[in-house]
Amino acid sequence: MRISLGVGFAFMVGNFGSVFVVSLYLQQHLGLSPLLAGLVFLPSAAFAVAGNVVSGRLSNRFGPRVPVVAGLASMAVGLLAMAATASLGSPWAFAALLVLTGAGGSIAMPPVTSVVLASAPAERASTASAIFNTFRQVGGAVAIAVLGGLLAGASSFVPGLRLSFVIAASVVVAAAVAAAFLRRDRVDETGAAPASASASA
């Protein structure tokens, strides 16, 4: 379960961190209205829905390791690409790159959740779920606090954004490396990992 908890933490660092920083970038740096800034996130939301569907199929075929590592890698690429293109000032570029973070996260999280639940006895599944969600929420809170502090302390917005996204991507990459050690047991048709996966989760 330890790896899965770390993945949940890292996912929220990347997810909450990107939404928080990009929202400020679009409105404060580029001067977009809240409505237009929100529209930039629509493609990511649409692909996140599709990613959840794809995730189940990948898990059933390859086990949890492949979708988790692939999803986290997609998130890291999206974060680093946004850091590299921030100086262009293009909301279209960010709309496209947010697809990588949104789809990647939606592919990674369902199998991780299944592994967490399969790691605990049935009577303790609710406790395992609560612990997992706690790690996720802590990750989101830490992301907003740390990345917000980096933005506030930077000489200008873009350097702060770049540093924030490099740090977030580093956390996500570390989680992806750890997730490579998840067992390759396939999940069953309900999306739950077999009990044998609990030893390495």
Beta strands, then each sheet from edge to edge (+ up, - down):
end
